[in-house]
Amino acid sequence: MTPQENTPVQAGKIRESAAPDSRDETTLRPIRILYWTREGFPINRVDVDVLFGREMLGRGHEIDIVIQSGSSRIAAGRHDWYSRSAFVGPTSEGNILSPFLRHFLALWHDIRMLRLARPEHYDAIQFRDKFLIAAIGQIVARRRGLKFFYWLSFPYPDSDRARARSGDTRFPMFAYVRGLTSGWLLYRWILRRADHTFLQSEQMKKDFVARGFDVNSLTAVPMGIDLRDVSVAPRSQGASGGRIMIGYLGALDKDRHLEILLEMLRLLQRAGVQVHLLLIGDAQQPADREFLQKRAQELGVADLMEITGFLPRLQALQRMQTTDIALSPIYPSEMFRVASPTKLVEYMALGIPVIANHHPEQKLILQRSRAGICAPWSARQFARSVRWLAGLTSEERAEMGRRGREWVNANRSYRRIADDLEKKYVELLASPKAVG
């Protein structure tokens, strides 16, 4: 089988600025890692599929993944993944017991795959957002002389306990016990014994240092974008001609509190601003999408919005290119505070002016790039920001978009992120193994 092709959205892609190849002879030695990840197969997470699949494997490194099937239609077994191996475990779906059976099948598959973790094949094992198997894997790594790395993309233990307390889950008691158990394993066992921990954002890194973790044992790897997937289309719509198209690309789950965008629409409608809201994405639970649709009807703005449902990533980016203003709302909470938002970077790469709410990473990016507006979390503030951007000329918005593209090209392309990650792995694999 051949690696997956890197299909661009369309011709005229952004070109990453040329930079001298800083990879020395030591870097050219293949990095060999067996990587357990929480995602389902096929992989949709760009920081796994692009960062590790396209970039790290494209550089000749030897990284295989252990993963669960994302659907019962995907057969268990070995699958090709960019000419390396994805060891895919079975799943369960279709009945009330499926979530529990799915967890059991994942754990059993993860344990079985530990037999592959041997120094003749790999230098290290790495676990992403997994807890019980990571605790077991740490012991296996020490006994077999392998490095042990951990990757935390989201504070899942804290989220489980918060969702259990709020009742925002089908099985509150299960979520609470899982959060309590995984939290103890993560903070008391796994990270205290890891050779290194990779975190999703600088804010998450600051929070872990505040918890007492050594700053030198932590590396923040933010979300980025593969610029080969992105093109910049000429923008024909403007504030002076017709309605303004506002776009959001991402999850529509209830915990995102996207009803604030519908309230924003009502305010804009009352102010006489001609707008249309495009929501590209879907919710994990049908009830969450239905909630948004019902709320739109109640507010009288249902005819001013469209929900596309889930779209393949490249198609979703194409739809976003039809918008004049992009929205990146992140609900103010401890859980989302440490996030590294993908959508913000994608919007900027597409050359679209952005409206984002106050959030550690979003605020920093917009301050440095001057690619949009950072506003407090409120429908009124979002509406005011839309009106201000709508009042600019198309040339002024295009200039704002250009600044965003340049910032992403210099700071958040996955090629540049992979450069830093590659150097960190080389450094870690060259250092003595931890004891404990």
Residue pairs with C-beta under 8 A, 6 or more apart in sequence:
1 80
1 83
2 83
3 57
3 80
3 82
3 83
4 53
4 82
6 54
6 226
6 228
6 229
7 229
7 314
8 228
8 229
8 230
8 231
8 314
9 229
9 230
9 231
9 314
9 317
9 318
9 321
10 231
10 233
10 318
11 231
12 231
12 232
12 233
13 227
13 228
13 229
13 230
13 231
14 227
14 230
14 231
14 232
14 349
14 405
14 409
15 227
16 227
16 409
16 413
16 415
16 416
17 409
17 410
19 416
22 419
22 423
23 59
23 419
23 422
26 426
26 430
27 422
27 423
27 426
28 60
29 426
30 60
30 61
30 62
31 56
31 61
31 62
31 63
31 123
31 422
31 425
31 426
31 429
32 61
32 62
32 63
32 121
32 122
32 123
32 124
33 61
33 62
33 63
33 64
33 122
33 123
33 124
33 125
33 126
33 149
33 425
34 63
34 64
34 65
34 66
34 113
34 116
34 117
34 121
34 122
34 124
34 125
34 126
35 52
35 63
35 64
35 65
35 66
35 125
35 126
35 127
35 128
36 65
36 66
36 67
36 110
36 113
36 125
36 126
36 127
36 128
36 130
36 133
36 134
36 137
37 43
37 48
37 65
37 66
37 67
37 127
37 128
37 129
37 130
38 128
38 129
38 130
39 45
39 48
39 67
39 70
39 128
40 67
40 68
40 69
40 70
40 71
40 91
41 67
41 68
41 69
41 70
41 74
41 79
41 86
41 88
42 70
42 74
43 49
43 53
43 65
43 67
44 313
46 223
46 224
46 225
46 226
46 313
46 342
46 414
47 153
47 221
47 223
47 224
47 342
48 65
48 128
50 224
50 226
50 414
51 221
51 224
51 414
51 417
51 418
51 421
52 63
52 65
53 81
53 82
54 82
54 226
54 414
55 414
55 415
55 417
55 418
56 63
56 418
56 421
56 422
57 63
57 81
57 82
57 83
57 84
58 82
59 418
59 422
61 422
62 84
62 122
63 84
64 81
64 84
64 85
64 86
64 87
64 116
64 122
65 81
65 84
65 85
65 86
65 87
66 87
66 89
66 109
66 110
66 113
66 116
67 86
67 87
67 88
67 89
68 88
68 89
68 90
68 91
68 102
68 105
68 106
68 109
69 75
69 76
69 88
69 89
69 90
69 91
70 91
71 91
71 93
72 90
72 91
72 92
72 93
72 94
74 88
74 91
75 88
76 88
76 89
76 90
76 109
77 87
77 88
78 85
78 86
78 87
78 88
79 85
79 86
79 88
80 86
87 109
87 113
87 116
89 105
89 106
89 108
89 109
89 110
89 113
90 105
90 109
91 102
91 105
91 106
92 98
92 101
92 102
92 105
93 102
99 170
99 171
100 174
107 132
107 133
110 130
110 133
111 133
111 136
114 133
114 136
114 137
114 140
116 122
117 125
117 137
117 140
117 141
117 144
117 146
118 144
119 144
119 145
119 146
122 146
123 146
123 147
123 429
124 141
124 146
124 147
124 148
124 149
124 195
124 428
124 429
125 137
125 140
125 141
125 146
125 147
125 148
125 149
126 148
126 149
126 150
126 151
127 133
127 134
127 137
127 149
127 150
127 151
127 190
128 150
128 151
128 152
128 153
129 151
129 152
129 153
129 154
129 156
131 156
131 157
131 181
131 182
131 185
131 186
131 190
132 181
132 182
132 185
134 150
134 185
134 190
135 185
135 189
135 190
137 148
138 148
138 189
138 190
138 193
138 194
140 146
141 147
141 148
142 148
142 435
142 436
145 433
146 433
147 195
147 196
147 428
147 429
147 433
147 434
148 193
148 194
148 195
148 434
149 194
149 195
149 196
149 197
149 198
149 428
150 190
150 191
150 194
150 196
150 197
150 198
151 197
151 198
151 221
152 186
152 197
152 198
152 199
152 200
152 204
153 200
154 200
154 335
154 338
154 339
155 204
155 334
155 335
155 338
156 179
156 182
157 178
157 179
157 180
157 182
157 183
157 186
157 187
158 179
158 183
158 334
158 335
159 179
159 335
160 175
160 176
160 178
160 179
160 182
161 175
161 176
161 179
161 180
161 183
162 179
162 334
162 335
163 169
163 172
163 175
163 255
164 172
164 173
164 175
164 176
164 179
165 176
168 254
168 255
169 175
187 211
191 197
191 208
191 213
193 434
193 436
194 217
194 434
195 428
195 431
195 433
195 434
196 217
196 218
196 219
196 424
196 428
197 208
197 213
197 217
197 218
197 219
198 218
198 219
198 220
198 221
199 205
199 208
199 218
199 219
199 220
199 221
200 220
200 221
200 222
200 223
200 338
200 339
200 340
201 220
201 222
201 338
201 339
201 340
201 360
201 361
202 220
202 222
202 360
202 361
203 337
203 338
203 360
203 361
204 220
204 338
205 215
205 218
205 219
205 220
207 338
208 218
209 215
209 218
219 424
221 417
221 420
221 421
222 340
222 361
222 412
222 417
223 340
223 341
223 342
223 345
223 412
224 345
224 408
224 412
224 413
224 414
224 416
224 417
225 342
225 345
225 346
225 349
225 408
225 412
225 413
225 414
226 413
226 414
226 415
227 349
227 408
227 409
227 413
227 414
227 415
229 313
229 314
229 317
230 317
230 346
230 349
230 350
231 321
232 321
232 350
232 351
232 401
232 405
233 321
235 324
235 351
235 394
235 397
235 398
235 401
237 244
237 245
237 324
237 394
238 324
238 393
238 394
238 397
239 324
239 389
239 390
239 391
239 392
239 393
239 394
240 393
240 394
242 274
243 274
243 275
243 276
244 273
244 274
244 275
244 276
244 324
244 325
244 386
244 390
245 275
245 276
245 278
245 322
245 323
245 324
245 325
246 275
246 276
246 277
246 278
246 323
246 324
246 325
246 326
246 327
246 386
247 277
247 278
247 280
247 319
247 320
247 322
247 323
247 325
247 326
247 327
247 347
247 352
248 258
248 261
248 277
248 278
248 279
248 280
248 281
248 326
248 327
248 328
248 329
248 343
249 280
249 281
249 316
249 317
249 319
249 320
249 326
249 343
249 346
249 347
250 256
250 280
250 281
250 342
250 343
251 281
251 282
251 283
251 284
252 258
252 279
252 281
252 282
252 283
252 288
252 289
252 292
252 307
253 283
253 284
253 285
253 288
254 283
254 285
254 287
254 288
254 291
255 331
256 329
256 331
257 329
257 331
258 279
258 292
258 329
259 291
259 292
259 295
260 329
260 377
260 378
260 379
260 382
261 277
261 279
261 327
261 329
261 379
261 382
262 277
262 292
262 295
262 296
262 299
262 301
262 305
263 299
263 379
264 379
264 380
264 382
264 383
264 386
265 275
265 277
265 296
265 299
265 301
265 304
265 305
266 299
266 300
266 301
266 379
267 379
267 380
267 383
268 275
268 383
268 386
268 387
269 275
269 300
269 301
269 304
271 383
271 387
273 386
273 387
273 390
275 304
275 386
275 390
276 304
276 305
276 306
277 301
277 304
277 305
277 306
278 305
278 306
278 308
278 319
278 320
278 322
278 323
279 292
279 305
279 306
279 307
279 308
280 308
280 311
280 316
280 319
280 320
281 307
281 308
281 309
281 310
281 311
281 316
282 289
282 307
282 309
282 310
283 289
283 292
289 307
292 307
293 302
293 307
296 302
296 305
308 316
308 319
311 319
317 346
317 350
320 326
320 346
320 347
320 350
320 352
321 350
321 352
323 352
324 352
324 353
324 389
324 390
324 397
325 352
325 353
325 354
325 355
325 386
325 389
325 390
325 397
326 343
326 347
326 350
326 352
326 353
326 354
326 355
326 372
327 354
327 355
327 356
327 382
328 341
328 343
328 344
328 347
328 354
328 355
328 356
328 357
328 362
329 356
329 357
329 377
329 382
330 336
330 339
330 341
330 356
330 357
330 359
330 362
331 377
332 357
332 358
332 359
332 377
336 359
337 359
337 360
338 360
339 359
339 361
340 361
341 356
341 359
341 361
341 362
344 354
344 356
344 361
344 362
344 365
345 365
345 408
345 412
347 354
347 404
348 354
348 365
348 369
348 371
348 372
348 401
348 404
348 405
348 407
348 408
349 404
349 405
349 408
349 409
349 412
350 401
350 405
351 398
351 401
351 402
351 404
351 405
352 401
352 404
353 371
353 372
353 373
353 389
353 397
353 400
353 401
353 404
354 366
354 371
354 372
354 373
354 404
355 372
355 373
355 375
355 382
355 385
355 386
355 389
356 362
356 363
356 366
356 372
356 373
356 374
356 375
357 374
357 375
357 376
357 377
357 381
357 382
358 374
358 375
358 376
358 377
362 374
363 374
365 371
365 407
366 372
366 373
366 374
367 374
368 407
369 403
369 404
369 406
369 407
369 408
370 400
370 403
371 400
371 401
371 403
371 404
371 407
372 389
372 400
372 404
373 385
373 388
373 389
375 381
375 382
375 384
375 385
389 397
392 400
410 416
